[in-house]
Structure formats: structure tokens, C-alpha cells
Amino acid sequence: MVSKAMGALRNGLLSIGSVLVFWIFAQSFALSQNPPQIRSQSGLPKASPPKAIDKKLPLDGETFLVDTSVAFVIPATKEFRAPTKPWVWYAPTLPNLPGPEERWMFERFLDEGIAIAGIDAGESYGSPDGNRVFDGLHREMVRRGYSSTPVLLGRSRGGLQTLSWAAANPERVAAWAGIYPVCNVASYPGLDRAAPAFSLTPEQLKEQLKQFNPVDRIEGLAKSKVPLFAIHGDVDTVVPLELNSGLLRERYREHGGSMELIIPPGQGHNMWDGFFQCRELVDFAIQHAK
């Protein structure tokens, strides 16, 4: 009788042990899939540390996140002529840009005490969403002690976002420059491709084009006497001169603004050294940095 009772007890304990082991295993698996959130003193979950940013720059610098956007800064190697921390704001900042082509002019900015920075706004084409990403970098750079009035420099489609942000913030811009810059979203990438970035249909973007198109929004820059500069080839079929830098100069002058435009003959949308080793562009940026 006792043996039977002991056997039943042993079997019961084994069953309970099996259930307990299974429960512990299930809980461990659940925790591995959904780790508990670490909470700050306010009781709100702390943000997870960002993953390492894999971005190669043409010169030594720092990469970091502004919200979820990858940004970079290449600090100046010398003191600036005034007790400020000026910077050139380069765009587009994409996985492969800025590239080795920019090294020559970047080195000259750094030697004059001017840093270079940028942020990846994606294919935003000068949209309000892109401007908000740019707002974030501007806040971060000012927080780091840099000037609140950078010189903006847009290469190709980087012209759209830099000029759009400049048009929306003329009081925060020392100067604007471009290397075969896109200034007219109707020219490049065209309304069909650009419309989703504005959360509009192509038809809606066409109706509201003057509200969003950088080349149509430059009056405030002219009133603030922000100087402009561009170098743009005369046989550019990707970003036609007459629909972009040429149109920008024409309209800017109509508003009383000042713009210098260099037109290398026989050059298109290419990697010609003269675009990226343009002494006039570098001197323009250095002159207006503050």
C-alpha cells in the first residue's frame, strides 16, 4: 500500500517537474524574443542604442543620427578668421555621397577653418518632409556650437533640397552655391516622380507647383540679399542649364538678387574636374562663410 502511494507521489512529482521545466523554457524563449524595456527615471522606455553607422567620408569626420537620418560633420582643421564656427552644408548626403570628387574643395574649406556637414534626406526633392529633416540637422549643428547661418552647397539633385530649405529659411542662410544644381522640380525629376515625395498626385503637384518649386520661391532670399553661385555646363541634358541655373539667375535678378553663374562650354552632367575643383566656387563659399 505504502509502495503504491510512494509510486503515485513520485509520478506526480515528475509530472509537476516536467510542467515546471516546460514553463521555464517557454518564459525564457518569450523573453529572448521580447526583451523587457529599460525605463528611464521618467518611466518612459529608453531608446535602444543605434546600430553602427556604416558611411565612408572623403575626409576624416563623424557620422551620427539626427532622429533616424544619417548625418555627418567634418570638423575644420584650422581656426576661422572670426570667433565663429562656420560650415558648408553639403547635399545630397547619400550612401555614396559626398564622394572623392568633393575632397579637393573640402580640403580648402577645412584649411580656412570651415567645417562641412550634411544629412541624408532621401529622395525628398525639396519637399516639406525633406525640409523637416534639414531642420533637424540645423538644430543639431547649432547645438554643437556651429554658426546658425551656413553656406549651402548643392550638387545635382542636392540643389533642390538646399534651395528649398534656403527659400524657407532665408534668415538662416549666409549664401547658396550649386554644382549643376537642380533648381526646378518640373525639370528634374519631373512631376510624376517627384509627386509622392510631396504626398500629392502629379496633377495636384502641378496645380500647387509655385508653392513647392524652389525656383518659384526665391523672393525672400533676394530680399534678404543672400548671394547665389552656380557652375553649370551648357550641354547638360540631365539637368538642363536653361531650366535650372539659368532660370534661377534670371528670376533672382528680377527680384533684385545677386547671382554669379559660370558656364563651362561643352560640359554636361559629368565628373569633369573643373566642376569639383572650381576656385571661384571655393572662394565664394569662403568669402561668405560666417
Buried (B, 14 or more C-beta within 10 A) or exposed (E): EEEEEEEEEEEEEEEEEEEEEEEEEEEEEEEEEEEEEEEEEEEEEEEEEEEEEEBEBBBEBEBBBBEEBBBBBBBBBEEBEEEBBBBBBBBBBBEEBBBEBBBBBBBBBBEBBBBBBBBBBBBBBBBBBBBBBBBBBBEBBBEBEBBBBBBBBBBBBBBBBBBBBBBBBBEBBBBBBBBBBBBBBBBBBEBEEBBBBBEBEBEEBEEEBEEBBBBBBBBBBBEBEBBBBBBBBBEBEEBBBEBBBBBBBEBBEEEEBEBBBBBBEEBBBEEBEEBBBBEEBBEBBBBBBB
